[in-house]
Amino acid sequence: MSRLLDECFAANRQWAAAAVAKDPGYFKRLEAIQRPELLWIGCSDSRLPPNEIIGRASGELFVHRNVANVVEHTDVNCLSVLQYAVDVLQVKHVIVCGHYGCGGVRAAMQAQRLGLIDNWLRHIRDVHLWNREELSAIEDPDARANRLAELNVEAQVANVCHTTIVQDAWQRGQSLTVHAWIYALGDGLIRDLGMVISSPDQIPPEYRLFA
Ligand code: CO
C-alpha cells in the first residue's frame, strides 16, 4: 500500500485508541444509536470538513455532500438522505452550507467543458440566469462568483423546502427549520445568510402541496 494510505490507517488506530482512553464506552454507545439533530448539506470540497468546522462530535451531524451543494428534486441520493434524516432520525434543522471560492460555482459561470459534471452544474447555471441582472452588475469576477455561491445556497434551501419530505413533516406538525449558511475558506468562518424557513407560509403558493 502507499505511504499515504499507511498513514491513514496509523492515524485511525491512534484516533480510536485516544477516543477509548478518554471515554471507554465511546464506541459502544455510538454503535447502539445515532440521534443527530442536524442535517448538513454541503459541498464536497476537501477544505470543508463539516463536523470539524462546527465542532460536532461523531453522532451529532447527519451529512450529505455533493459538488456545489445542490439539492435537486429528482436526485434520489440527496432525497433519500433528506427523507431518512427527517422521517426516521427526526432532525430539527437542515443546514445548506455553501462556500465562497467554490470551484463548482466558478465552473458554472464559464464557457468551458469539464465533462459529465457540466450536467450537474447546469443547476447553478439556472440560478445564474434567474439572477442575471444582479450578478452582471458586479464587476469583480471573484465577487460575482461569491454572490452566485450565496444565491445558490438560497436556491437550494428553497428546493429543500419544496420537497414532499419537508412539506409532509410540516403538515404533521413536526418542528423542522431550514437554514442558508455560507463558509469562507479565507477565515474559516460561517455566515448565516438569514434565510430561515420553518413553515409552508414562507414558500410560494405554487410549490405548496397542502392547502
Ligand atoms: Co465547492
Residues whose N, C-alpha, C, O or C-beta is under 5 A from the ligand:
A	BS01	CO	C43 D45 A68 C102 G103 G104
